Amino acid sequence: MHATPTLPRRSLLHTPMMLLTTLGLCAAAAAAEPPAFPNRPVHIVVPVAAGGSADKLTRALAEKLTALWGQPVVVDNVPGASGNIGAAKVARAAPDGYTLLQQGEGLTLNNILFTELPYDANKAFAPVIKAVVNPQILVVNPNSGLNTFADYLARAKAQPDTLTLGLPGNGGIAHVAHEILSQETGAKVRYIPYSGGAPAALDVLAGHTQATLITLAAVTEHVRSGKLRALAVTTSYRSPALPQVPTMAEAGVPGFSVESWQGYFVPAGTPAAVVAKLNHDIDTVLHSPELRSKLEDMGFKVAGGSAADLATSLQQERPRYSRAIRTAGISLR
């Protein structure tokens, strides 16, 4: 018979201690490892009224991110003060990736237009991704008597300040784009500012105002149904969503081009790994065939790219908008 092997007395004494030490180290490592992001609801602040193009974009994106993350992605509309109320809310939020700001070139414009802001526009936010680019589109009520872009320019020059143009926001990209148009053509209109694209479009539909310059995606269906008449887009290219609508360059203002965009930001100080995760996942969702097709049908052009790409866009657009705003004398307090 073989004797049952036994561990040396020293091993018997030390084995439980070693096991406890190993388990303790594993527990400490698990405690030190941060939980996977996100592990609770994520909020995206849209600083304009519900129903406009920015709202439509973010709700479509939120639906897909909810499915990807298995966590609710909540859209919070916080309109007012040309987007500054919503931006300030995000600037005050914890820098943990759970509160995002949807913004476009308005972040640059507000930094030029306002003498004081409730946040530091140069330091309060970290860029995540440029989601889409899109034209602004000039649309009118079908009963306005304006059938073409040439008609619009002719009336705005012959009868200055008699045409009423609804703006999705005072000092926003539509306002600045039209000021650039006015500086190049001499066309003068009376601006009527709104808290977002949806109420601006509704008043044109009802005939309370004659026209609006607005993100194309906000009014695509109204143009297709004939409820609004599209005269021209601001970009150098026609939109595949409404290919029959000419560019302003084609329709009488050679060289004219203004392209707007929408992107996402987080509070400054958000960990780089969280920003990278948000960038990767949003980019992935934007380029998924289903969402990309949906956004392009609305009139958006999916952009994507890195957080650095968005930072570059902010730097490049400032000089042109600064010149237009100074020339027009636009100032918001």
C-alpha positions as CSV (number, residue, x, y, z in Angstrom):
1,M,0.0,0.0,0.0
2,H,1.1,3.5,-0.7
3,A,1.1,6.1,2.0
4,T,-1.2,9.1,1.5
5,P,1.0,12.0,0.5
6,T,1.0,14.8,3.0
7,L,1.9,18.5,2.7
8,P,4.7,19.7,4.8
9,R,3.5,21.3,8.0
10,R,4.8,24.7,6.8
11,S,2.6,24.4,3.6
12,L,-0.5,23.4,5.6
13,L,0.0,26.5,7.8
14,H,0.5,28.9,4.9
15,T,-2.0,27.7,2.3
16,P,-5.1,29.3,3.9
17,M,-3.1,32.6,4.4
18,M,-2.0,32.6,0.8
19,L,-5.6,31.9,-0.4
20,L,-6.9,34.7,1.7
21,T,-4.2,37.1,0.4
22,T,-5.0,36.1,-3.2
23,L,-8.7,36.6,-2.8
24,G,-8.1,40.0,-1.1
25,L,-5.9,41.1,-4.0
26,C,-8.6,40.1,-6.5
27,A,-11.3,41.9,-4.6
28,A,-9.1,45.0,-4.4
29,A,-8.5,44.9,-8.2
30,A,-12.2,44.5,-8.9
31,A,-13.0,47.4,-6.6
32,A,-10.4,49.6,-8.4
33,E,-11.6,48.8,-11.9
34,P,-14.2,51.4,-12.9
35,P,-17.7,50.1,-14.0
36,A,-18.4,49.8,-17.6
37,F,-19.6,53.0,-19.3
38,P,-22.5,53.7,-19.3
39,N,-24.1,51.8,-16.4
40,R,-27.0,54.3,-15.9
41,P,-29.2,56.7,-18.0
42,V,-27.4,59.2,-20.3
43,H,-28.9,62.6,-20.9
44,I,-28.5,64.6,-24.1
45,V,-29.4,68.3,-23.8
46,V,-30.9,69.8,-26.9
47,P,-30.9,73.6,-26.4
48,V,-33.8,74.3,-28.7
49,A,-37.5,73.5,-28.8
50,A,-38.8,70.0,-29.6
51,G,-39.7,69.2,-33.2
52,G,-36.9,70.9,-35.0
53,S,-34.0,69.3,-36.9
54,A,-31.6,69.2,-34.0
55,D,-34.3,67.5,-31.9
56,K,-35.2,65.0,-34.7
57,L,-31.5,64.1,-35.1
58,T,-30.9,63.6,-31.4
59,R,-34.0,61.5,-30.8
60,A,-33.1,59.2,-33.7
61,L,-29.6,58.8,-32.3
62,A,-30.8,58.3,-28.8
63,E,-33.0,55.4,-29.8
64,K,-30.1,53.6,-31.4
65,L,-27.7,54.3,-28.5
66,T,-30.3,53.0,-26.0
67,A,-30.4,49.7,-27.9
68,L,-26.6,49.6,-28.1
69,W,-25.9,50.4,-24.5
70,G,-28.9,48.8,-22.8
71,Q,-29.3,52.0,-20.9
72,P,-31.9,54.8,-21.5
73,V,-30.7,57.8,-23.4
74,V,-32.9,60.7,-22.5
75,V,-33.4,63.8,-24.7
76,D,-33.9,67.0,-22.7
77,N,-35.1,70.0,-24.6
78,V,-33.8,73.2,-22.8
79,P,-34.5,76.1,-25.2
80,G,-33.9,79.8,-24.6
81,A,-31.3,82.5,-24.9
82,S,-30.0,81.3,-28.3
83,G,-29.1,78.0,-26.8
84,N,-27.2,79.4,-23.9
85,I,-29.6,78.1,-21.2
86,G,-29.1,74.5,-22.3
87,A,-25.3,74.9,-22.8
88,A,-24.9,76.4,-19.3
89,K,-26.8,73.4,-17.9
90,V,-24.3,71.0,-19.4
91,A,-21.3,73.2,-18.4
92,R,-22.4,72.8,-14.8
93,A,-22.9,69.0,-15.1
94,A,-20.5,66.4,-13.7
95,P,-17.7,65.6,-16.2
96,D,-18.5,61.9,-16.3
97,G,-20.0,61.4,-19.8
98,Y,-23.6,61.1,-18.6
99,T,-24.6,64.5,-19.8
100,L,-24.0,65.6,-23.4
101,L,-24.8,68.8,-25.2
102,Q,-26.1,68.8,-28.8
103,Q,-24.7,71.9,-30.5
104,G,-23.5,73.2,-33.8
105,E,-21.9,76.3,-35.1
106,G,-24.1,78.1,-32.5
107,L,-21.3,77.5,-30.0
108,T,-19.0,79.6,-32.1
109,L,-21.6,82.2,-32.9
110,N,-22.7,82.8,-29.3
111,N,-19.1,83.3,-28.2
112,I,-18.9,86.1,-30.8
113,L,-22.4,87.6,-30.3
114,F,-22.7,87.8,-26.5
115,T,-20.6,90.1,-24.4
116,E,-21.2,87.8,-21.4
117,L,-22.1,84.1,-21.3
118,P,-23.0,81.9,-18.3
119,Y,-20.1,79.6,-19.2
120,D,-16.7,79.9,-20.8
121,A,-17.2,78.9,-24.4
122,N,-13.5,78.2,-24.9
123,K,-13.0,76.1,-21.8
124,A,-16.4,74.6,-20.7
125,F,-16.8,71.8,-23.2
126,A,-14.9,68.9,-24.7
127,P,-15.8,68.0,-28.3
128,V,-17.0,64.4,-28.9
129,I,-18.1,64.2,-32.5
130,K,-19.5,66.1,-35.5
131,A,-22.5,64.1,-36.3
132,V,-24.0,65.6,-39.4
133,V,-23.6,68.5,-41.9
134,N,-26.6,70.0,-43.7
135,P,-27.8,72.9,-45.8
136,Q,-30.0,75.7,-44.6
137,I,-33.0,76.0,-46.9
138,L,-35.1,79.0,-47.8
139,V,-38.8,78.1,-47.8
140,V,-41.9,80.2,-48.2
141,N,-45.6,79.9,-47.8
142,P,-47.1,78.8,-51.2
143,N,-49.4,81.8,-51.1
144,S,-46.6,84.3,-50.7
145,G,-46.4,85.0,-54.4
146,L,-42.7,84.0,-54.4
147,N,-42.0,81.2,-56.9
148,T,-38.3,81.3,-57.2
149,F,-35.2,82.5,-55.4
150,A,-34.9,85.3,-57.9
151,D,-38.4,86.5,-56.9
152,Y,-37.4,86.5,-53.3
153,L,-34.2,88.6,-54.0
154,A,-36.1,91.0,-56.2
155,R,-38.8,91.8,-53.6
156,A,-36.3,92.0,-50.8
157,K,-34.3,94.5,-52.7
158,A,-37.2,96.5,-54.2
159,Q,-39.2,96.6,-50.9
160,P,-36.6,96.4,-48.1
161,D,-37.8,95.1,-44.7
162,T,-41.3,94.1,-46.0
163,L,-40.7,90.4,-46.3
164,T,-40.9,88.6,-42.9
165,L,-38.3,85.9,-42.4
166,G,-38.7,83.6,-39.4
167,L,-35.4,82.6,-37.7
168,P,-35.0,79.4,-35.7
169,G,-32.9,81.4,-33.3
170,N,-31.7,85.0,-32.9
171,G,-28.1,85.1,-33.9
172,G,-28.1,81.5,-35.1
173,I,-26.7,80.1,-38.3
174,A,-29.8,81.0,-40.3
175,H,-29.5,84.6,-39.1
176,V,-25.8,84.8,-40.0
177,A,-26.2,83.0,-43.3
178,H,-28.9,85.4,-44.3
179,E,-26.8,88.4,-43.2
180,I,-24.0,87.1,-45.5
181,L,-26.6,86.8,-48.3
182,S,-27.8,90.4,-47.6
183,Q,-24.2,91.7,-47.7
184,E,-23.6,90.0,-51.0
185,T,-26.9,90.9,-52.7
186,G,-28.5,93.9,-50.9
187,A,-31.6,92.0,-50.0
188,K,-33.2,93.2,-46.8
189,V,-35.9,91.4,-44.8
190,R,-37.5,91.8,-41.4
191,Y,-36.3,89.1,-39.0
192,I,-38.7,87.3,-36.6
193,P,-36.8,85.2,-34.1
194,Y,-38.2,82.0,-32.6
195,S,-37.0,79.5,-29.9
196,G,-36.3,76.8,-32.6
197,G,-37.0,75.5,-36.1
198,A,-40.4,73.9,-35.3
199,P,-42.2,77.1,-34.3
200,A,-40.5,79.1,-37.1
201,A,-41.8,76.6,-39.6
202,L,-45.3,76.5,-38.1
203,D,-45.7,80.2,-38.6
204,V,-44.8,80.0,-42.2
205,L,-47.2,77.1,-42.7
206,A,-49.9,79.2,-41.1
207,G,-49.1,82.3,-43.2
208,H,-48.1,84.4,-40.2
209,T,-44.7,84.9,-41.7
210,Q,-43.8,84.6,-45.4
211,A,-40.5,82.7,-45.2
212,T,-37.9,81.0,-43.1
213,L,-34.3,80.0,-43.5
214,I,-34.0,76.7,-41.7
215,T,-32.1,73.5,-41.5
216,L,-33.3,71.4,-44.4
217,A,-34.1,68.3,-42.3
218,A,-36.7,70.3,-40.3
219,V,-39.0,70.9,-43.3
220,T,-38.3,68.1,-45.8
221,E,-41.7,66.5,-45.5
222,H,-43.5,69.9,-45.7
223,V,-41.7,70.6,-49.0
224,R,-42.4,67.2,-50.4
225,S,-46.1,67.6,-49.5
226,G,-46.3,71.0,-51.1
227,K,-47.2,72.8,-47.8
228,L,-44.0,74.8,-48.1
229,R,-42.3,76.0,-51.3
230,A,-38.5,75.6,-51.3
231,L,-36.5,78.3,-53.2
232,A,-32.9,77.4,-52.6
233,V,-30.3,75.8,-50.3
234,T,-27.3,77.6,-48.9
235,T,-24.7,74.9,-49.6
236,S,-22.5,74.6,-52.7
237,Y,-24.3,71.2,-53.5
238,R,-27.9,70.2,-53.8
239,S,-29.4,67.9,-51.1
240,P,-30.1,64.4,-52.3
241,A,-33.2,64.6,-50.1
242,L,-34.6,67.4,-52.2
243,P,-32.6,67.3,-55.4
244,Q,-35.0,69.6,-57.3
245,V,-34.1,72.6,-55.1
246,P,-31.3,74.7,-56.5
247,T,-28.4,76.1,-54.6
248,M,-28.2,79.8,-54.0
249,A,-25.1,79.9,-56.1
250,E,-27.0,78.3,-59.0
251,A,-30.0,80.5,-58.5
252,G,-28.3,83.9,-58.6
253,V,-25.5,84.4,-56.1
254,P,-22.4,82.8,-57.6
255,G,-20.0,81.4,-55.0
256,F,-22.4,81.6,-52.1
257,S,-22.0,78.7,-49.6
258,V,-22.9,78.2,-46.0
259,E,-23.0,74.7,-44.5
260,S,-24.3,74.1,-41.0
261,W,-23.6,71.1,-38.7
262,Q,-24.6,69.4,-35.5
263,G,-22.4,67.7,-33.1
264,Y,-22.0,66.5,-29.5
265,F,-20.0,67.8,-26.5
266,V,-19.4,66.9,-22.9
267,P,-18.3,69.0,-19.9
268,A,-14.6,69.8,-19.9
269,G,-12.7,67.4,-17.7
270,T,-14.6,64.3,-18.8
271,P,-12.1,61.4,-18.9
272,A,-10.4,60.8,-22.2
273,A,-11.5,57.1,-22.2
274,V,-15.1,58.1,-21.8
275,V,-14.9,60.7,-24.6
276,A,-13.3,58.0,-26.8
277,K,-16.1,55.6,-26.0
278,L,-18.8,58.1,-26.8
279,N,-17.0,59.1,-30.1
280,H,-16.7,55.4,-31.1
281,D,-20.2,54.4,-30.3
282,I,-21.9,57.5,-31.7
283,D,-19.9,57.2,-34.9
284,T,-20.7,53.5,-35.2
285,V,-24.5,54.2,-34.7
286,L,-24.5,57.1,-37.2
287,H,-22.9,54.9,-39.9
288,S,-25.3,52.0,-39.3
289,P,-27.2,51.5,-42.6
290,E,-30.7,52.0,-41.0
291,L,-29.9,55.3,-39.1
292,R,-27.7,56.6,-41.9
293,S,-30.5,56.0,-44.5
294,K,-33.1,57.6,-42.1
295,L,-31.0,60.7,-41.6
296,E,-30.1,61.2,-45.2
297,D,-33.8,60.9,-46.2
298,M,-34.5,63.7,-43.7
299,G,-31.8,65.8,-45.4
300,F,-28.8,65.3,-43.2
301,K,-25.4,64.2,-44.4
302,V,-23.6,62.0,-41.9
303,A,-20.2,63.3,-40.9
304,G,-18.6,61.4,-38.0
305,G,-14.8,61.5,-37.5
306,S,-12.7,62.1,-34.4
307,A,-13.2,64.6,-31.5
308,A,-10.1,66.4,-32.9
309,D,-11.9,66.9,-36.3
310,L,-14.7,68.7,-34.5
311,A,-12.3,70.9,-32.6
312,T,-10.7,71.9,-35.9
313,S,-14.1,72.8,-37.4
314,L,-14.7,75.2,-34.5
315,Q,-11.4,76.9,-35.1
316,Q,-11.8,77.2,-38.9
317,E,-15.3,78.7,-39.0
318,R,-14.8,81.6,-36.5
319,P,-13.1,84.1,-38.8
320,R,-15.8,84.1,-41.5
321,Y,-18.7,84.3,-39.0
322,S,-16.9,87.1,-37.0
323,R,-16.6,89.2,-40.2
324,A,-20.3,88.7,-41.1
325,I,-21.5,89.5,-37.6
326,R,-19.3,92.6,-37.3
327,T,-20.4,93.9,-40.7
328,A,-24.1,93.4,-39.9
329,G,-23.7,94.9,-36.4
330,I,-25.4,91.9,-34.8
331,S,-25.0,91.9,-31.0
332,L,-26.9,90.0,-28.3
333,R,-26.7,90.9,-24.7
